Amino acid sequence: MRLRDSNLFKFFIFVLIPLIVLIICGMNSTNYYAGLVHLFGINIILVASLNLVNGFSGMFSMGHAAFMAIGAYASALLTLETNQKMTSMSGLPEWLMNLTLPFPIALLIGGFIASFCALIVGFPVLRFKGHYLAVATIGFIVIVRAVLDNEDQWTNGARGVTGLPNYASTWIIFASAILCLFILHRLLNSAYGRSLIAMRDDYVAAQTLGINLTVCKISSFCISAFMAGVAGGLWGHMQSVISGKFFYIEASFKIVETSIIGGMASLSGAIVGSLIMTFIPELLAPLETGITVFGIQLPELYGASNLILAALLILIIIYRRQGIMGYNEIITDSLFSIKTYTSILKKSEYINLYTILINMPKKLISTFAAASKTDAVKNKKRKERRSKNEKNS
Amino acid sequence: MMDALTYFLSQFVNGVKLGSVYAMVAIGYSMVYGILRLINFAHGDIMTVGVYTILVLTTAFGMPLWVTVIISVIIAVFVGLSAERFAYRPLRSAGEETTLVSSLAVSIFLQNLLVMIFSPQRKAFLLSEQLTELHSFGTIRLSTMNIITFITVIIVLLILSHMIKNTRIGMAMRACSDNMNAAKLMGINITSVIVTAFIIGSALAALSGLMLAGEYKTIDPLMGFVPGLKAFCAAVLGGIGSLSGAVLGGFVLGIAEMLFAGLMPTEFTAYRDAFVFALLILVLLIRPNGILGTKDGGRS
């Protein structure tokens, strides 16, 4: 039995440790690092929902930031107090001015509005394929930004909406993230999800099998937009300031980048990608303010972390096109499988894990030894061949 | 009545000015797209690299403009070719989304490289007085730079169309654009064709960067991206893959944008960029192959 098959091990890695981290974050939620963890949770929702469209349905949308913006503004308008709206957004109709909803309901409504916009945009735009769809969705971001920056009476223009109440606690962010992952996981393992995958792999064959491509494309686009809208609302209430410039082309590229690094066709890839793209920039941040390496004072290198991430993206595309996780679903599979949770009650699981861990060093040594042995054999053969060639010539 | 006509005419001329810059960028886009079916997002950023080269050489070394233009073309070609070598060539067998993402990564890379070297602040970019001098033709006023831009676009279009129609490499380019695999089987060296396309595209990007910066008068590391995208819209509008289509699309888009900005009520003028992309979506829906486009599968 291998380590990765042990349910108990999966429980520790994918459930217990994250849970402990989350509990610590939940207790000091004003801490800077807790903020990063919150961002990680939001990124999971964004990237997983983008994966539904880009990785599983075989379309290529780059317009995710636009849906995020719609969700963020909608939930901001629904949660702000009346007097806050009075000062900055005077053009709102009477009923909206006096409406202040609880946060979860506002989030859901934001998601629905984003999803409705996706429906309207999706009908014409999803007819395009490949990079035409990509450019059309980028165009959608530009259009949304223009509306947000210029409809002052609704959105306070380019100054943005400030003073959003900080409702986005660790719990609500990760509850939504887990819920989104669960919904996507169940969807993708249903007939609907399989028809999406069939559409991605060969749309003509899918059509002959009776899959309605238009319905599939638009529905998956709408589901994805709904989750992006929810994530946008969470993001807005975490940052407490939103404006059009946060939801522009760069933001969308970041989501696409994360999705590709993690693996487009995998929900676990969304988690791994978000983990990398949330925390690596943080590790690289000292570069941007100037640090001393081996006694040499580096100058302030603005943009260094983005530069390194772009290079990483190119390398990943070239050497591992399917992303880090590929088609592997180990994280979501073990998160949502009952076996992972029952394993803590079984004695045999503990014994198994113990024997695996005990045998680990021995196994490692033997595999290394075997590897070096085969290498030595190969080298010997190569040398023989070379000497033979030399003799012949 | 007369005033309205003059106003319309001046907006039209402004549109032609902007359109010639778009056309210049769109030709470069079209060159690469025609062969690789790759939207080279990095095209706009190669443009920015060219502009910054000119800025550094003129301010720090005081070189005359024509020398700096030549050097910036060389540097842009170098950047374009390295992007091709390291980011696009290993992906030649991959799908179009993969290369699209790769070009996006190159674009982010170049933007941040420029941010790192030159800081993200805007810088003034002033051309010499001879180039900005205004000439009056009746009520229309044009600077020398505008006239040069317009003439350059026409000359470049003529030279490139001649090249593509009549020379050996042009024939090879047309073959590759028709069917890459068949061209390979006929013994055409695909790599050299693609490299040529990138050389021409990047050189044009550097030239159009100068024109764009002359129009904007300030530059920053992110200036190239949106004009690059708009130029792609222009190329699609005119019929992507065809050079005269790219030029026509550039002019149509420039004129449409300026007329939109000038003739619509003032509260709509801020929607210029949105208008361009809405136009793109509309064109793709109604006439997916553009104004001059020939039939080409896989667009919609």
Interface residues (C-beta under 8 A of the other chain):
Chain A: N54 F60 P124 V125 R127 F128 K129 G130 H131 Y132 A134 V135 A136 I138 G139 F140 V142 I143 R145 A146 V147 D149 N150 I249 F253 V256 E257 I260 L301 Y302 G303 A304 N306 L307 L309 A310 A311 L313 I314 I317 I318 R321
Chain B: I39 F86 A87 P90 L91 A94 G95 E96 E97 T98 L100 V101 S102 L104 A105 V106 I108 F109 Q111 N112 L113 V115 M116 S119 P120 F225 V226 L229 F232 C233 V236 E267 A270 Y271 D273 A274 V276 F277 A278 L280 I281 L284 L285 G298 R299 S300
